[in-house]
Amino acid sequence: MTSSARAPQRAVTPGQLVALGLLLAAIAALARWHDGSLFWAGSLVGVAGVAGYFVQFDTPRGFLQWLLAALGLCMAFMFAVQLLVGALT
């Protein structure tokens, strides 16, 4: 006989934490360096974080995932602002 019971859903997946971590690392790098190779490395990390955000938070379930999705959206906007500040100065 096979079991039809589902595995319990995690409140937060590792992919969601990685996406938010990449965004946080990019914001920290762009806040410190506004030119050079570290700026561009931070930009690439941020682009990966934004892409991961859109993949991981496409359908948040539960309060905690909605809270992390809102935090990630704020972090994505902060990354965009930091990128524009660094690129235009």
C-alpha positions in Angstrom: 0.0 0.0 0.0 1.1 3.5 -0.7 0.6 6.4 1.6 -1.2 9.4 0.4 0.0 11.7 3.2 1.9 14.7 2.2 5.1 15.8 3.7 4.8 18.8 6.0 5.4 22.2 4.3 8.4 24.2 5.6 7.7 27.7 6.8 10.8 29.0 4.9 12.7 27.2 2.2 16.5 27.3 1.8 16.1 28.9 -1.6 14.2 31.8 -0.1 16.9 32.4 2.4 19.6 32.2 -0.2 17.8 34.8 -2.4 17.4 37.2 0.5 21.0 36.6 1.5 22.2 37.4 -2.0 20.2 40.6 -2.0 21.6 41.6 1.4 25.2 40.9 0.3 24.7 43.0 -2.8 23.2 45.9 -0.8 26.2 45.8 1.5 28.7 45.7 -1.3 27.1 48.5 -3.2 26.8 50.7 -0.1 30.5 50.4 0.4 32.0 50.4 -3.1 30.7 52.7 -5.8 33.3 51.9 -8.5 35.7 49.2 -9.6 35.4 45.5 -9.8 33.8 45.1 -6.4 30.9 47.3 -7.5 30.3 45.1 -10.5 30.7 41.9 -8.5 28.1 43.3 -6.1 25.8 44.1 -9.0 26.1 40.6 -10.4 25.3 39.2 -6.9 22.3 41.5 -6.7 21.0 40.5 -10.1 21.2 36.8 -9.0 19.4 37.8 -5.8 16.6 39.5 -7.7 16.2 36.6 -10.0 16.1 34.2 -7.1 13.6 36.4 -5.4 11.2 36.2 -8.4 11.7 32.4 -8.6 11.3 31.6 -4.9 8.6 34.0 -3.9 6.2 33.5 -6.8 3.5 32.1 -4.5 4.2 32.7 -0.9 2.1 30.6 1.6 1.5 31.5 5.1 2.3 34.7 7.1 6.0 34.1 7.4 6.5 33.7 3.7 4.4 36.8 3.0 6.5 38.7 5.5 9.8 37.5 3.9 8.4 38.3 0.4 7.6 41.9 1.6 11.1 42.2 3.1 12.6 40.8 -0.1 10.7 43.3 -2.2 12.0 46.2 -0.1 15.5 44.8 -0.4 15.1 44.6 -4.2 14.2 48.2 -4.4 17.1 49.1 -2.1 19.4 47.2 -4.4 18.0 49.1 -7.4 18.6 52.4 -5.6 22.2 51.5 -4.6 22.9 50.3 -8.2 21.6 53.6 -9.7 23.6 55.7 -7.1 26.8 53.8 -8.0 26.2 53.8 -11.7 25.3 57.5 -12.0 27.9 59.0 -9.7 
